[in-house]
């Protein structure tokens, strides 16, 4: 099951999330991208604790597409240092994972 990962990133504006999501799905680098929010984030940036409202993107993809997913996210992302992290999907319904497999670029 570890052929699939969920990549996450956050953006300040919903429109930025929609633009990234659209590019990833159109290029078949993601089977699905959910834009969730707004969420509240607390983090340290350049020595100062910041609090901001953000939108969370949950990108469903294959592990071997991660490099291209990261490249697209970073290319379209407005942040200087965007969060781009991935976690393996260790379990999932066979129907859903089969659908993902069919929708993603075959590397």
N, C-alpha and C positions, 0 to 999 in steps of 0.2 A: 504493500500500500504506500510505501514511502516515495513512490514516483511522483506523488502530488504534494504541493505545498500551498500554504496560504501566506501571501505576502501582504504586509500592511504598511501604510504610510498615512500621514496626516497633512492636511492643507488648511490654510486660513479661510478660504472661500469655497463655497459649494461649487461654484462655476469651475474652479481649478480642478476639483475632484471629478466633475463631469467630463471635462476635457481629457484628463488622464484616463479615466475609465473608458471613454469612447475610443481613444487611440489603441488601448490594450486589446479591447474586444475586436475592433475592426481588423487589427493585425493578427488576430487569432493567437495572441500571447496570453490571453485570459479567457476562460470560458464564461466567467461572470465576475463583475466587480460591484460590490455593494458600497454605496456612499452613505455613511451613518453619521447622524449628528443633528445638531451640534453637540460636541462633547467638551468637557472642561479639561485642559491640560495644565499641569504645573511642572516646570523644568528649570534647570539652571542654564543660562546662556550668557556667555562672556562675563561670568562672575556675578550675575544678578539672577535672583529667583524671579521667574516670569510666570504669569498666569494668562492663559488665552483661551478663546473659544476656537475650536477647530472642527474639521470634518474628517472622519476616519474612513479610509478606503481599505476594503478587504478583497484581495485579488486572489481568485482561484486559478491555479496554473499547475504546470508540471515542473518538477525540479530542474530538468535540463533546459527549461526556458528562462530560468531565473536571471541569467546574465542579460538577456535581451529585455526582460521586464524592467530590471533595474535601470538599464540604459534609457528606456522610454520615460520612466518615471523621472529620473534625474534631468533628462532633456526638457521636460515640460514643467517641472516643479519650480515654483517661485522662491522656495527657501534656499538659503546659502548652503545649508547642510540638511537635506531632507532625511527623515527617518525612512529607511527601507530595510525591513527585516522579514525573514521567512521562518515559518515553523512547518514541520512535516505533518501531513495528514496521515495519521496512522490507521484510522478506521473511517469507513463511510459506506453508505448504501451502495450496493453494486450497480443499481440503476443510475444513480447520480454520478458515480465515478465513470461509468461507461459513457454517459452523456458528455462529461468533461473531456474524456479521451477523444471523442468524436469531434468536438468543437475546437480543440487546440491544434496548433501547428504541429505537424509531425516532423520531429527532428531526427 
